[in-house]
Amino acid sequence: MQKAVLVVDDEALIRFVAVDVLEDDGYVVYEAGSVLEAVGILSSREIDVVFTDVDMPGGLTGVDLAKLVAGVYPEIGILITSGRYHVGADALPAGARFLPKPYDLGLLSSHVRELMPRGSSYRAGSSR
């Protein structure tokens, strides 16, 4: 089964570039412009890695999303990015990584590849 990445960023151009790179890497890529939109996708799609910006509209941050993903879907890899904040390991869920903006697209690909789970994808509605 093809691996899937969810890219969450409220800046459409930045999101587009990340989606384009990850699709070129062979992943199925879903995109969201807010944490709430991302939660809807997580509940209905098979996702292997979430790549999220920290600053998001709507009162919830990418760190909030990362903590939710880690608590509900612990098999999903998490990569967090920001151009304004450095998120230290103590603020991240276990196993999550931080990639500062502006980031090298090759480094984005490398982190996503390393965060991919070894087994099958998370299946929405399953109880992994």
A tleap script that builds the chain and sets N, CA, C and O, in Angstrom:
source leaprc.protein.ff14SB
mol = sequence {
  NMET GLN LYS ALA VAL LEU VAL VAL ASP ASP
  GLU ALA LEU ILE ARG PHE VAL ALA VAL ASP
  VAL LEU GLU ASP ASP GLY TYR VAL VAL TYR
  GLU ALA GLY SER VAL LEU GLU ALA VAL GLY
  ILE LEU SER SER ARG GLU ILE ASP VAL VAL
  PHE THR ASP VAL ASP MET PRO GLY GLY LEU
  THR GLY VAL ASP LEU ALA LYS LEU VAL ALA
  GLY VAL TYR PRO GLU ILE GLY ILE LEU ILE
  THR SER GLY ARG TYR HIE VAL GLY ALA ASP
  ALA LEU PRO ALA GLY ALA ARG PHE LEU PRO
  LYS PRO TYR ASP LEU GLY LEU LEU SER SER
  HIE VAL ARG GLU LEU MET PRO ARG GLY SER
  SER TYR ARG ALA GLY SER SER CARG
}
set mol.1.N position { 0.840 -1.190 0.000 }
set mol.1.CA position { 0.000 0.000 0.000 }
set mol.1.C position { 0.881 1.247 0.000 }
set mol.1.O position { 1.906 1.287 0.681 }
set mol.2.N position { 0.486 2.253 -0.756 }
set mol.2.CA position { 1.244 3.493 -0.857 }
set mol.2.C position { 1.163 4.274 0.447 }
set mol.2.O position { 0.086 4.383 1.034 }
set mol.3.N position { 2.271 4.812 0.905 }
set mol.3.CA position { 2.347 5.577 2.150 }
set mol.3.C position { 1.750 6.961 1.950 }
set mol.3.O position { 1.798 7.518 0.853 }
set mol.4.N position { 1.177 7.521 3.037 }
set mol.4.CA position { 0.491 8.802 2.944 }
set mol.4.C position { 1.015 9.807 3.970 }
set mol.4.O position { 1.343 9.453 5.103 }
set mol.5.N position { 1.083 11.061 3.544 }
set mol.5.CA position { 1.526 12.159 4.381 }
set mol.5.C position { 0.424 13.212 4.411 }
set mol.5.O position { -0.203 13.501 3.392 }
set mol.6.N position { 0.198 13.782 5.595 }
set mol.6.CA position { -0.721 14.906 5.750 }
set mol.6.C position { 0.115 16.150 6.000 }
set mol.6.O position { 0.832 16.221 6.999 }
set mol.7.N position { 0.034 17.138 5.102 }
set mol.7.CA position { 0.756 18.403 5.226 }
set mol.7.C position { -0.232 19.449 5.739 }
set mol.7.O position { -1.274 19.687 5.130 }
set mol.8.N position { 0.114 20.072 6.876 }
set mol.8.CA position { -0.775 21.041 7.514 }
set mol.8.C position { -0.043 22.377 7.624 }
set mol.8.O position { 0.904 22.515 8.398 }
set mol.9.N position { -0.492 23.356 6.843 }
set mol.9.CA position { 0.094 24.692 6.875 }
set mol.9.C position { -0.946 25.652 6.345 }
set mol.9.O position { -1.597 25.375 5.338 }
set mol.10.N position { -1.110 26.797 7.024 }
set mol.10.CA position { -2.116 27.760 6.582 }
set mol.10.C position { -1.619 28.625 5.433 }
set mol.10.O position { -2.417 29.329 4.815 }
set mol.11.N position { -0.325 28.595 5.128 }
set mol.11.CA position { 0.216 29.348 3.998 }
set mol.11.C position { 0.196 28.443 2.763 }
set mol.11.O position { 0.975 27.495 2.656 }
set mol.12.N position { -0.708 28.756 1.840 }
set mol.12.CA position { -0.953 27.879 0.688 }
set mol.12.C position { 0.294 27.631 -0.155 }
set mol.12.O position { 0.514 26.505 -0.602 }
set mol.13.N position { 1.104 28.644 -0.381 }
set mol.13.CA position { 2.286 28.472 -1.230 }
set mol.13.C position { 3.294 27.521 -0.581 }
set mol.13.O position { 3.857 26.657 -1.254 }
set mol.14.N position { 3.517 27.677 0.704 }
set mol.14.CA position { 4.439 26.783 1.420 }
set mol.14.C position { 3.889 25.367 1.407 }
set mol.14.O position { 4.628 24.409 1.181 }
set mol.15.N position { 2.596 25.236 1.649 }
set mol.15.CA position { 1.947 23.915 1.631 }
set mol.15.C position { 2.081 23.275 0.247 }
set mol.15.O position { 2.373 22.084 0.138 }
set mol.16.N position { 1.870 24.057 -0.797 }
set mol.16.CA position { 1.960 23.556 -2.167 }
set mol.16.C position { 3.346 22.993 -2.468 }
set mol.16.O position { 3.465 21.922 -3.062 }
set mol.17.N position { 4.390 23.707 -2.063 }
set mol.17.CA position { 5.761 23.250 -2.323 }
set mol.17.C position { 6.024 21.937 -1.587 }
set mol.17.O position { 6.579 21.006 -2.170 }
set mol.18.N position { 5.634 21.852 -0.316 }
set mol.18.CA position { 5.834 20.614 0.451 }
set mol.18.C position { 5.064 19.455 -0.178 }
set mol.18.O position { 5.595 18.352 -0.311 }
set mol.19.N position { 3.820 19.706 -0.564 }
set mol.19.CA position { 3.005 18.668 -1.202 }
set mol.19.C position { 3.670 18.195 -2.487 }
set mol.19.O position { 3.755 16.992 -2.736 }
set mol.20.N position { 4.141 19.128 -3.301 }
set mol.20.CA position { 4.777 18.792 -4.573 }
set mol.20.C position { 6.011 17.913 -4.363 }
set mol.20.O position { 6.191 16.922 -5.070 }
set mol.21.N position { 6.852 18.266 -3.407 }
set mol.21.CA position { 8.070 17.495 -3.123 }
set mol.21.C position { 7.713 16.090 -2.652 }
set mol.21.O position { 8.301 15.110 -3.111 }
set mol.22.N position { 6.760 15.990 -1.748 }
set mol.22.CA position { 6.394 14.689 -1.187 }
set mol.22.C position { 5.681 13.806 -2.213 }
set mol.22.O position { 5.859 12.588 -2.208 }
set mol.23.N position { 4.876 14.409 -3.091 }
set mol.23.CA position { 4.274 13.627 -4.175 }
set mol.23.C position { 5.355 13.114 -5.130 }
set mol.23.O position { 5.281 11.982 -5.609 }
set mol.24.N position { 6.361 13.957 -5.404 }
set mol.24.CA position { 7.480 13.516 -6.246 }
set mol.24.C position { 8.231 12.360 -5.595 }
set mol.24.O position { 8.823 11.536 -6.293 }
set mol.25.N position { 8.212 12.290 -4.270 }
set mol.25.CA position { 8.849 11.184 -3.535 }
set mol.25.C position { 7.999 9.913 -3.564 }
set mol.25.O position { 8.430 8.866 -3.082 }
set mol.26.N position { 6.787 10.004 -4.131 }
set mol.26.CA position { 5.955 8.819 -4.284 }
set mol.26.C position { 4.874 8.628 -3.242 }
set mol.26.O position { 4.214 7.589 -3.224 }
set mol.27.N position { 4.677 9.615 -2.366 }
set mol.27.CA position { 3.648 9.504 -1.332 }
set mol.27.C position { 2.299 10.018 -1.829 }
set mol.27.O position { 2.233 10.873 -2.712 }
set mol.28.N position { 1.235 9.488 -1.253 }
set mol.28.CA position { -0.079 10.096 -1.381 }
set mol.28.C position { -0.064 11.233 -0.373 }
set mol.28.O position { 0.274 11.017 0.791 }
set mol.29.N position { -0.425 12.443 -0.798 }
set mol.29.CA position { -0.337 13.589 0.100 }
set mol.29.C position { -1.700 14.256 0.219 }
set mol.29.O position { -2.350 14.580 -0.775 }
set mol.30.N position { -2.110 14.450 1.469 }
set mol.30.CA position { -3.319 15.195 1.787 }
set mol.30.C position { -2.869 16.520 2.374 }
set mol.30.O position { -1.792 16.612 2.963 }
set mol.31.N position { -3.693 17.544 2.215 }
set mol.31.CA position { -3.312 18.845 2.752 }
set mol.31.C position { -4.447 19.481 3.518 }
set mol.31.O position { -5.624 19.304 3.203 }
set mol.32.N position { -4.048 20.243 4.553 }
set mol.32.CA position { -5.012 20.940 5.394 }
set mol.32.C position { -4.465 22.322 5.720 }
set mol.32.O position { -3.257 22.511 5.860 }
set mol.33.N position { -5.373 23.284 5.838 }
set mol.33.CA position { -4.993 24.655 6.156 }
set mol.33.C position { -5.232 25.029 7.601 }
set mol.33.O position { -4.977 26.166 7.998 }
set mol.34.N position { -5.722 24.081 8.403 }
set mol.34.CA position { -5.958 24.332 9.825 }
set mol.34.C position { -5.889 23.014 10.587 }
set mol.34.O position { -5.941 21.935 9.997 }
set mol.35.N position { -5.773 23.121 11.893 }
set mol.35.CA position { -5.751 21.928 12.733 }
set mol.35.C position { -7.083 21.188 12.642 }
set mol.35.O position { -7.104 19.960 12.556 }
set mol.36.N position { -8.184 21.919 12.661 }
set mol.36.CA position { -9.493 21.256 12.595 }
set mol.36.C position { -9.681 20.513 11.277 }
set mol.36.O position { -10.233 19.413 11.254 }
set mol.37.N position { -9.228 21.106 10.195 }
set mol.37.CA position { -9.294 20.419 8.898 }
set mol.37.C position { -8.420 19.159 8.934 }
set mol.37.O position { -8.804 18.119 8.398 }
set mol.38.N position { -7.260 19.255 9.558 }
set mol.38.CA position { -6.358 18.104 9.669 }
set mol.38.C position { -6.990 16.976 10.472 }
set mol.38.O position { -6.851 15.807 10.111 }
set mol.39.N position { -7.680 17.309 11.555 }
set mol.39.CA position { -8.337 16.294 12.383 }
set mol.39.C position { -9.395 15.555 11.568 }
set mol.39.O position { -9.541 14.339 11.692 }
set mol.40.N position { -10.127 16.284 10.741 }
set mol.40.CA position { -11.112 15.645 9.873 }
set mol.40.C position { -10.471 14.668 8.902 }
set mol.40.O position { -11.011 13.588 8.661 }
set mol.41.N position { -9.336 15.033 8.349 }
set mol.41.CA position { -8.635 14.146 7.422 }
set mol.41.C position { -8.097 12.929 8.164 }
set mol.41.O position { -8.192 11.806 7.669 }
set mol.42.N position { -7.535 13.148 9.345 }
set mol.42.CA position { -7.007 12.029 10.140 }
set mol.42.C position { -8.084 11.000 10.476 }
set mol.42.O position { -7.806 9.804 10.567 }
set mol.43.N position { -9.305 11.474 10.656 }
set mol.43.CA position { -10.384 10.551 11.027 }
set mol.43.C position { -10.969 9.803 9.829 }
set mol.43.O position { -11.772 8.886 9.998 }
set mol.44.N position { -10.565 10.199 8.619 }
set mol.44.CA position { -11.178 9.579 7.450 }
set mol.44.C position { -10.190 9.034 6.411 }
set mol.44.O position { -10.613 8.485 5.394 }
set mol.45.N position { -8.908 9.174 6.650 }
set mol.45.CA position { -7.901 8.756 5.676 }
set mol.45.C position { -6.807 7.935 6.354 }
set mol.45.O position { -6.636 7.994 7.572 }
set mol.46.N position { -6.076 7.176 5.557 }
set mol.46.CA position { -4.914 6.441 6.040 }
set mol.46.C position { -3.711 7.378 5.982 }
set mol.46.O position { -3.317 7.824 4.904 }
set mol.47.N position { -3.132 7.674 7.138 }
set mol.47.CA position { -2.019 8.612 7.225 }
set mol.47.C position { -0.852 7.934 7.927 }
set mol.47.O position { -1.038 7.235 8.922 }
set mol.48.N position { 0.362 8.147 7.400 }
set mol.48.CA position { 1.568 7.588 8.000 }
set mol.48.C position { 2.413 8.640 8.705 }
set mol.48.O position { 3.017 8.361 9.740 }
set mol.49.N position { 2.458 9.856 8.146 }
set mol.49.CA position { 3.241 10.945 8.730 }
set mol.49.C position { 2.437 12.232 8.629 }
set mol.49.O position { 1.802 12.505 7.610 }
set mol.50.N position { 2.472 13.024 9.705 }
set mol.50.CA position { 1.889 14.367 9.713 }
set mol.50.C position { 3.039 15.364 9.732 }
set mol.50.O position { 3.928 15.282 10.579 }
set mol.51.N position { 3.017 16.313 8.786 }
set mol.51.CA position { 3.988 17.404 8.721 }
set mol.51.C position { 3.217 18.689 8.934 }
set mol.51.O position { 2.409 19.069 8.087 }
set mol.52.N position { 3.451 19.377 10.066 }
set mol.52.CA position { 2.649 20.534 10.419 }
set mol.52.C position { 3.473 21.739 10.829 }
set mol.52.O position { 4.521 21.608 11.461 }
set mol.53.N position { 2.988 22.910 10.463 }
set mol.53.CA position { 3.541 24.171 10.935 }
set mol.53.C position { 3.038 24.405 12.361 }
set mol.53.O position { 1.996 23.873 12.746 }
set mol.54.N position { 3.771 25.195 13.141 }
set mol.54.CA position { 3.345 25.518 14.500 }
set mol.54.C position { 2.207 26.527 14.469 }
set mol.54.O position { 1.155 26.293 15.063 }
set mol.55.N position { 2.408 27.654 13.776 }
set mol.55.CA position { 1.401 28.728 13.739 }
set mol.55.C position { 0.248 28.343 12.827 }
set mol.55.O position { 0.422 28.164 11.622 }
set mol.56.N position { -0.933 28.218 13.424 }
set mol.56.CA position { -2.111 27.843 12.652 }
set mol.56.C position { -3.288 28.705 13.088 }
set mol.56.O position { -3.334 29.141 14.239 }
set mol.57.N position { -4.235 28.959 12.199 }
set mol.57.CA position { -5.421 29.731 12.568 }
set mol.57.C position { -6.392 28.886 13.391 }
set mol.57.O position { -6.344 27.656 13.355 }
set mol.58.N position { -7.260 29.551 14.121 }
set mol.58.CA position { -8.339 28.847 14.807 }
set mol.58.C position { -8.075 28.510 16.263 }
set mol.58.O position { -8.878 27.810 16.879 }
set mol.59.N position { -6.979 28.982 16.830 }
set mol.59.CA position { -6.753 28.779 18.251 }
set mol.59.C position { -5.977 27.531 18.633 }
set mol.59.O position { -5.535 27.414 19.776 }
set mol.60.N position { -5.799 26.590 17.705 }
set mol.60.CA position { -5.013 25.393 17.972 }
set mol.60.C position { -3.733 25.467 17.155 }
set mol.60.O position { -3.754 25.884 15.997 }
set mol.61.N position { -2.612 25.062 17.759 }
set mol.61.CA position { -1.326 25.120 17.083 }
set mol.61.C position { -0.930 23.759 16.516 }
set mol.61.O position { -1.568 22.742 16.789 }
set mol.62.N position { 0.122 23.768 15.733 }
set mol.62.CA position { 0.669 22.515 15.236 }
set mol.62.C position { 1.177 21.628 16.360 }
set mol.62.O position { 1.154 20.404 16.240 }
set mol.63.N position { 1.638 22.233 17.455 }
set mol.63.CA position { 2.064 21.443 18.615 }
set mol.63.C position { 0.852 20.758 19.244 }
set mol.63.O position { 0.936 19.604 19.664 }
set mol.64.N position { -0.280 21.472 19.308 }
set mol.64.CA position { -1.524 20.848 19.798 }
set mol.64.C position { -1.894 19.656 18.917 }
set mol.64.O position { -2.266 18.596 19.421 }
set mol.65.N position { -1.791 19.833 17.613 }
set mol.65.CA position { -2.086 18.742 16.679 }
set mol.65.C position { -1.137 17.574 16.909 }
set mol.65.O position { -1.564 16.419 16.937 }
set mol.66.N position { 0.142 17.869 17.074 }
set mol.66.CA position { 1.137 16.810 17.294 }
set mol.66.C position { 0.812 16.007 18.548 }
set mol.66.O position { 0.914 14.780 18.544 }
set mol.67.N position { 0.428 16.681 19.603 }
set mol.67.CA position { 0.090 15.990 20.852 }
set mol.67.C position { -1.160 15.136 20.678 }
set mol.67.O position { -1.233 14.027 21.207 }
set mol.68.N position { -2.138 15.641 19.944 }
set mol.68.CA position { -3.344 14.866 19.676 }
set mol.68.C position { -3.009 13.621 18.857 }
set mol.68.O position { -3.463 12.521 19.174 }
set mol.69.N position { -2.215 13.798 17.806 }
set mol.69.CA position { -1.830 12.663 16.961 }
set mol.69.C position { -1.083 11.624 17.789 }
set mol.69.O position { -1.371 10.431 17.689 }
set mol.70.N position { -0.131 12.060 18.600 }
set mol.70.CA position { 0.654 11.132 19.412 }
set mol.70.C position { -0.218 10.363 20.401 }
set mol.70.O position { 0.037 9.193 20.687 }
set mol.71.N position { -1.243 11.025 20.918 }
set mol.71.CA position { -2.124 10.376 21.896 }
set mol.71.C position { -3.126 9.428 21.268 }
set mol.71.O position { -3.417 8.374 21.833 }
set mol.72.N position { -3.655 9.783 20.116 }
set mol.72.CA position { -4.720 8.997 19.488 }
set mol.72.C position { -4.179 8.019 18.444 }
set mol.72.O position { -4.687 6.905 18.314 }
set mol.73.N position { -3.165 8.428 17.711 }
set mol.73.CA position { -2.589 7.617 16.632 }
set mol.73.C position { -1.076 7.491 16.835 }
set mol.73.O position { -0.316 8.065 16.056 }
set mol.74.N position { -0.620 6.770 17.843 }
set mol.74.CA position { 0.813 6.759 18.176 }
set mol.74.C position { 1.722 6.198 17.085 }
set mol.74.O position { 2.933 6.411 17.140 }
set mol.75.N position { 1.181 5.496 16.106 }
set mol.75.CA position { 2.008 4.941 15.036 }
set mol.75.C position { 2.334 5.948 13.944 }
set mol.75.O position { 3.206 5.698 13.112 }
set mol.76.N position { 1.641 7.086 13.938 }
set mol.76.CA position { 1.862 8.101 12.916 }
set mol.76.C position { 3.099 8.919 13.274 }
set mol.76.O position { 3.226 9.406 14.397 }
set mol.77.N position { 4.016 9.067 12.304 }
set mol.77.CA position { 5.184 9.911 12.503 }
set mol.77.C position { 4.786 11.381 12.491 }
set mol.77.O position { 3.834 11.771 11.815 }
set mol.78.N position { 5.525 12.194 13.249 }
set mol.78.CA position { 5.192 13.613 13.378 }
set mol.78.C position { 6.423 14.460 13.111 }
set mol.78.O position { 7.479 14.252 13.709 }
set mol.79.N position { 6.272 15.432 12.191 }
set mol.79.CA position { 7.314 16.396 11.879 }
set mol.79.C position { 6.707 17.784 11.996 }
set mol.79.O position { 5.696 18.084 11.361 }
set mol.80.N position { 7.333 18.634 12.813 }
set mol.80.CA position { 6.822 19.980 13.080 }
set mol.80.C position { 7.815 20.998 12.536 }
set mol.80.O position { 9.027 20.803 12.612 }
set mol.81.N position { 7.282 22.094 11.982 }
set mol.81.CA position { 8.138 23.138 11.434 }
set mol.81.C position { 7.659 24.509 11.900 }
set mol.81.O position { 6.490 24.689 12.241 }
set mol.82.N position { 8.581 25.477 11.908 }
set mol.82.CA position { 8.230 26.863 12.204 }
set mol.82.C position { 9.373 27.765 11.791 }
set mol.82.O position { 10.543 27.392 11.875 }
set mol.83.N position { 9.020 28.945 11.347 }
set mol.83.CA position { 10.007 29.977 11.048 }
set mol.83.C position { 10.096 30.994 12.155 }
set mol.83.O position { 10.990 31.841 12.150 }
set mol.84.N position { 9.179 30.928 13.110 }
set mol.84.CA position { 9.145 31.889 14.222 }
set mol.84.C position { 9.630 31.310 15.534 }
set mol.84.O position { 10.235 32.014 16.343 }
set mol.85.N position { 9.373 30.050 15.747 }
set mol.85.CA position { 9.670 29.426 17.028 }
set mol.85.C position { 10.590 28.235 16.823 }
set mol.85.O position { 10.551 27.558 15.796 }
set mol.86.N position { 11.424 27.998 17.838 }
set mol.86.CA position { 12.155 26.735 17.879 }
set mol.86.C position { 11.439 25.891 18.925 }
set mol.86.O position { 11.338 26.290 20.085 }
set mol.87.N position { 10.954 24.749 18.527 }
set mol.87.CA position { 10.236 23.870 19.435 }
set mol.87.C position { 11.223 22.814 19.909 }
set mol.87.O position { 11.657 21.963 19.133 }
set mol.88.N position { 11.571 22.877 21.180 }
set mol.88.CA position { 12.525 21.936 21.742 }
set mol.88.C position { 11.914 20.565 21.946 }
set mol.88.O position { 10.694 20.403 21.954 }
set mol.89.N position { 12.781 19.584 22.110 }
set mol.89.CA position { 12.341 18.196 22.286 }
set mol.89.C position { 11.422 18.039 23.488 }
set mol.89.O position { 10.551 17.169 23.490 }
set mol.90.N position { 11.607 18.875 24.515 }
set mol.90.CA position { 10.765 18.771 25.710 }
set mol.90.C position { 9.314 19.174 25.441 }
set mol.90.O position { 8.417 18.783 26.188 }
set mol.91.N position { 9.076 19.950 24.384 }
set mol.91.CA position { 7.718 20.381 24.046 }
set mol.91.C position { 7.063 19.478 23.007 }
set mol.91.O position { 5.880 19.633 22.704 }
set mol.92.N position { 7.830 18.534 22.458 }
set mol.92.CA position { 7.321 17.649 21.411 }
set mol.92.C position { 6.912 16.296 21.989 }
set mol.92.O position { 7.476 15.847 22.987 }
set mol.93.N position { 5.939 15.654 21.365 }
set mol.93.CA position { 5.644 14.267 21.747 }
set mol.93.C position { 6.851 13.378 21.452 }
set mol.93.O position { 7.663 13.691 20.582 }
set mol.94.N position { 6.960 12.289 22.172 }
set mol.94.CA position { 8.070 11.350 21.967 }
set mol.94.C position { 8.126 10.916 20.504 }
set mol.94.O position { 7.102 10.565 19.918 }
set mol.95.N position { 9.306 10.940 19.925 }
set mol.95.CA position { 9.494 10.492 18.551 }
set mol.95.C position { 9.259 11.556 17.498 }
set mol.95.O position { 9.623 11.362 16.338 }
set mol.96.N position { 8.652 12.691 17.878 }
set mol.96.CA position { 8.408 13.768 16.916 }
set mol.96.C position { 9.711 14.516 16.645 }
set mol.96.O position { 10.626 14.521 17.469 }
set mol.97.N position { 9.773 15.143 15.484 }
set mol.97.CA position { 10.961 15.911 15.099 }
set mol.97.C position { 10.577 17.339 14.758 }
set mol.97.O position { 9.441 17.629 14.383 }
set mol.98.N position { 11.565 18.229 14.902 }
set mol.98.CA position { 11.382 19.634 14.547 }
set mol.98.C position { 12.307 19.977 13.387 }
set mol.98.O position { 13.489 19.632 13.400 }
set mol.99.N position { 11.751 20.669 12.371 }
set mol.99.CA position { 12.492 21.103 11.194 }
set mol.99.C position { 12.285 22.614 11.045 }
set mol.99.O position { 11.191 23.044 10.679 }
set mol.100.N position { 13.324 23.440 11.324 }
set mol.100.CA position { 13.133 24.894 11.246 }
set mol.100.C position { 12.965 25.383 9.812 }
set mol.100.O position { 13.556 24.837 8.880 }
set mol.101.N position { 12.145 26.428 9.653 }
set mol.101.CA position { 11.986 27.107 8.366 }
set mol.101.C position { 13.030 28.212 8.277 }
set mol.101.O position { 13.390 28.777 9.310 }
set mol.102.N position { 13.518 28.538 7.122 }
set mol.102.CA position { 13.257 27.836 5.866 }
set mol.102.C position { 14.018 26.517 5.859 }
set mol.102.O position { 15.161 26.442 6.310 }
set mol.103.N position { 13.372 25.487 5.346 }
set mol.103.CA position { 13.995 24.165 5.369 }
set mol.103.C position { 14.417 23.754 3.966 }
set mol.103.O position { 13.837 24.174 2.965 }
set mol.104.N position { 15.434 22.928 3.933 }
set mol.104.CA position { 15.916 22.328 2.704 }
set mol.104.C position { 14.925 21.236 2.306 }
set mol.104.O position { 14.559 20.406 3.138 }
set mol.105.N position { 14.493 21.225 1.064 }
set mol.105.CA position { 13.489 20.253 0.620 }
set mol.105.C position { 14.011 18.821 0.684 }
set mol.105.O position { 13.240 17.892 0.924 }
set mol.106.N position { 15.302 18.637 0.475 }
set mol.106.CA position { 15.885 17.306 0.620 }
set mol.106.C position { 15.833 16.830 2.059 }
set mol.106.O position { 15.630 15.644 2.320 }
set mol.107.N position { 16.015 17.753 2.993 }
set mol.107.CA position { 15.928 17.412 4.415 }
set mol.107.C position { 14.488 17.074 4.793 }
set mol.107.O position { 14.256 16.176 5.603 }
set mol.108.N position { 13.523 17.783 4.216 }
set mol.108.CA position { 12.113 17.443 4.432 }
set mol.108.C position { 11.867 16.005 3.989 }
set mol.108.O position { 11.282 15.219 4.734 }
set mol.109.N position { 12.303 15.662 2.797 }
set mol.109.CA position { 12.125 14.299 2.274 }
set mol.109.C position { 12.773 13.266 3.182 }
set mol.109.O position { 12.196 12.214 3.457 }
set mol.110.N position { 13.968 13.574 3.638 }
set mol.110.CA position { 14.714 12.646 4.490 }
set mol.110.C position { 13.992 12.402 5.819 }
set mol.110.O position { 13.858 11.259 6.255 }
set mol.111.N position { 13.529 13.478 6.458 }
set mol.111.CA position { 12.809 13.332 7.730 }
set mol.111.C position { 11.525 12.518 7.550 }
set mol.111.O position { 11.231 11.637 8.358 }
set mol.112.N position { 10.773 12.806 6.510 }
set mol.112.CA position { 9.521 12.082 6.277 }
set mol.112.C position { 9.820 10.599 6.049 }
set mol.112.O position { 9.144 9.739 6.612 }
set mol.113.N position { 10.805 10.304 5.248 }
set mol.113.CA position { 11.180 8.906 4.989 }
set mol.113.C position { 11.556 8.192 6.292 }
set mol.113.O position { 11.142 7.053 6.513 }
set mol.114.N position { 12.328 8.845 7.147 }
set mol.114.CA position { 12.756 8.247 8.409 }
set mol.114.C position { 11.607 8.081 9.404 }
set mol.114.O position { 11.644 7.185 10.247 }
set mol.115.N position { 10.590 8.934 9.312 }
set mol.115.CA position { 9.446 8.855 10.227 }
set mol.115.C position { 8.380 7.853 9.780 }
set mol.115.O position { 7.460 7.547 10.539 }
set mol.116.N position { 8.499 7.341 8.549 }
set mol.116.CA position { 7.516 6.387 8.054 }
set mol.116.C position { 7.510 5.128 8.914 }
set mol.116.O position { 8.565 4.556 9.190 }
set mol.117.N position { 6.318 4.694 9.338 }
set mol.117.CA position { 6.247 3.445 10.104 }
set mol.117.C position { 6.649 2.266 9.222 }
set mol.117.O position { 6.484 2.301 8.003 }
set mol.118.N position { 7.165 1.251 9.842 }
set mol.118.CA position { 7.631 0.079 9.099 }
set mol.118.C position { 6.494 -0.842 8.674 }
set mol.118.O position { 6.611 -1.552 7.675 }
set mol.119.N position { 5.396 -0.835 9.425 }
set mol.119.CA position { 4.279 -1.735 9.124 }
set mol.119.C position { 3.290 -1.088 8.179 }
set mol.119.O position { 3.653 -0.270 7.334 }
set mol.120.N position { 2.034 -1.470 8.337 }
set mol.120.CA position { 0.977 -0.952 7.473 }
set mol.120.C position { 0.545 0.436 7.923 }
set mol.120.O position { 0.823 0.848 9.049 }
set mol.121.N position { -0.130 1.148 7.043 }
set mol.121.CA position { -0.629 2.480 7.332 }
set mol.121.C position { -1.709 2.442 8.381 }
set mol.121.O position { -2.385 1.431 8.568 }
set mol.122.N position { -1.866 3.587 9.082 }
set mol.122.CA position { -3.005 3.747 9.974 }
set mol.122.C position { -4.258 3.736 9.131 }
set mol.122.O position { -4.334 4.429 8.116 }
set mol.123.N position { -5.215 2.976 9.531 }
set mol.123.CA position { -6.493 2.947 8.819 }
set mol.123.C position { -7.548 3.651 9.650 }
set mol.123.O position { -7.789 3.278 10.798 }
set mol.124.N position { -8.170 4.652 9.086 }
set mol.124.CA position { -9.201 5.408 9.779 }
set mol.124.C position { -10.257 4.447 10.304 }
set mol.124.O position { -10.750 3.583 9.580 }
set mol.125.N position { -10.590 4.614 11.563 }
set mol.125.CA position { -11.609 3.749 12.157 }
set mol.125.C position { -11.073 2.467 12.733 }
set mol.125.O position { -11.814 1.724 13.376 }
set mol.126.N position { -9.765 2.180 12.513 }
set mol.126.CA position { -9.205 0.960 13.065 }
set mol.126.C position { -8.766 1.201 14.489 }
set mol.126.O position { -8.688 2.348 14.929 }
set mol.127.N position { -8.482 0.158 15.205 }
set mol.127.CA position { -8.070 0.316 16.597 }
set mol.127.C position { -6.655 -0.194 16.779 }
set mol.127.O position { -6.413 -1.124 17.547 }
set mol.128.N position { -5.724 0.418 16.071 }
set mol.128.CA position { -4.325 0.011 16.205 }
set mol.128.C position { -3.826 0.377 17.513 }
set mol.128.O position { -2.663 0.120 17.824 }
savepdb mol mol.pdb
quit
